[in-house]
Amino acid sequence: LGVDDAQPLKKLRETIKQSDLNEDLSKVISNYEELEFCFRYTEVKHFKDMATKDKERHTSMSHRPSSESFSDTCDCKTMSWSILLPICSRARLSQTTSLSTADREKLAEKSNKNRLAEVTIASQHQSDNGLNKEIYWKLLEDFAKSLRETSNPSQLQETECIVGIDIDDTIFNANKDKIRVILPCKVVFLSIAPNMYGQVCRIWNHLAKKAKNDFIVLLGDDVVLKDDEWQKRVVQNFHDVANSSGLPLGAACVALLDESFPGFPTFPVVHRWHMQHFSSLLPKQFINQGGDPYLFELYSRFNASAFAIDCRLENRIGGDGDARYKKREINWKGQVLRLHINQLKSHVDLGPKGICIDVVVPSFRTNNSEILQSIMMLSSSVQVYVKIWIVVDNPDSRHYNEVLELSYRINKERFNREGNFFVNVLTYGENRGASYARNFGYNYSTADWVLFLDDDVIPSKHILDAYIGAIRRYPDAKVFVGKTELPVATNTWAKMLRTCNIMFFYGIAEHMTHPPWGVTANLLVRGSRHNHTIQFNQRYPKTGGGEDIDFVFQFKRWSAYKKLGDRLVVSVPGARALHPWWRGGNSCYSQINGWAWGDSLCLTEWPDKTFRTLPNWAEMIALLVLFPLYFQSDWKALLIASLAIISAEHLFLTLKYYPHSSQHAKQEDWFGKKVWVAFGAGTIISSQEITRLVAHIWRGHLHCLCRRMDWNDGQNPHFKLDTQLTSIIRFVVYVGIVAAVHSLL
């Protein structure tokens, strides 16, 4: 500031009035409602008290107008419409005959053998297109009839169909006058060149160049419209979106409800505003897949996408099934979407405030419909776009059908009411493990955030609100760790688990603001569209163990490479999920040892996060077995020394865990029971140490012996030192036991 250091400084005087102790903060803070939501499910006392007083505020919201809100406030008679209508006399690919080798070679040469040659070849017209030509006319007539019956005459006068016909289409090209008679509105014809055959997105762009009207809708000749005055209802949706989002009228995408593919924006409507601010309807990279969801996802980042639930249609040929062209996907979810979000941001001069969260649940367990239903019914009290992906990782078709039926029922109940929540069920017909299933759903998602839940946890009804509040509080974070709670320990085994604290990371959200990692039973991360290289490593066991550590560490490595800071992992204690005891609270050594078998791989995957110690008790015994020269092959002495080492180790563990066992014991429990719980807790830890030792030997990773993983990733500076000092003390005891046995025998 140019002030000399010798200049004497004066104390600052308070010029802004501070709030009084009992003042109503909602009248002092201008954005109090937003602030209150962000802190509603935290430990901040003021907002915690508010949440307690207002438990009933949690109701699902959507900017979609209900049937009661549909009114005559917007006069759609003055609104003109362009219907993009590519038509062709081709059947589904499965119904057509294959081209001869000679014909394929000619077409390949004509298309210069580029990357789209196969799409073009598969979409060529043939003498036998699989269906009688009357079928094609019937499809067009049915569409025209539905358009006529669902539109009032004045609206039809303001509607045009921009019809695209393949140049080689002998049925439609020769009968354009007949098409004009069939369609109940103005008709504009455009020819589709052979190099665009099968490339529906590019055909849409070609047709959209001729669209000069207020609204543009993407339809097809295989569509039947079902609801009267659907245009007026769509316009109402555009007005509602503009009012709720603060964007200009027309900066939105409203999708008609495709009954054959509900929950997917197969037939989007955009306004001429979109065409005026973007160079084309769709980016040029699109071929024939992804254009419709792209438009919906683009505007959803600004809370400007909606389903017109009361504008239904039936898609008879396309949709999720077989189509009349060879489907070709592109990776539009990353760079393409990001660039156009930034472009839209510059046009509206507002930042993207829309939140898109997908929930991914790998499902192997059968007969758990009650838990899956609790996940499928998740909702939020603020505007949010949510898709729930249940990935069935079980070859049992009965389980898949059961989950599918449950999703149909819930979608029917919720989607027609809310419009921005939808359940999708995926399967690949076999058991490939938790990591594969999570990746499968993760990569299907187009959301900015993905919440991983296990199929045996019961999430709190506020879990989405808690995570959304955290996203707003920590906009630069990449991983949010929820709190996974376990029931009260009521039997001996559960008390042993509590005592050894093996589930510490399930509840780490309550202990650390920035934990090193979190369990995937309840974990929110950045969507794969932001960095598709981060995936669950399938080297880890199918049943889980270590893959969650590896997954979060990948985010941290990426953050370090991008220099994004070291605070990308954030705890969200208010995002709660209840996890039942494994095997109903009965002993589950196999489950716990499975974790150890998996997390032992972290030592080879992340060697920079490990450190050396002296051998633990299991490694010490292994050394005695592998190198028995000290005992001169005296197996009796070896056995006695091994038993003595095991006894000493479990004595250490029992003494360590006894104080903790008292915390979980009842007042009337006698001393012996507390000792038994402490001893049992020690056996849980020792069984994991045995498992890790066997895993290293089985894999041939002998360099991992006497090496430990820093589960705290350097965030607890005492962990490494304490572990090493403890290993020295125990090793001295083990060596003393071996020497004593050797001298006595």
Helices and strands as residue ranges (DSSP letters): H 25-28, H 32-39, H 45-53, G 55-57, G 76-78, E 81-87, G 93-95, H 101-110, H 117-122, H 133-150, H 153-157, E 159-166, H 170-173, H 176-182, E 186-192, G 194-196, H 200-208, E 215-218, E 223-225, H 230-245, E 253-258, E 267-271, H 272-277, H 291-300, E 305-315, H 335-348, E 356-363, H 369-376, E 385-392, H 397-418, E 421-427, H 434-444, E 449-453, E 458-459, H 463-473, E 479-485, H 492-500, G 504-506, G 508-510, E 522-526, H 547-562, E 569-578, G 582-585, H 589-599, H 602-605, G 607-609, E 610-612, H 617-626, G 628-631, H 635-664, H 671-699, G 702-704, E 707-709, H 717-744
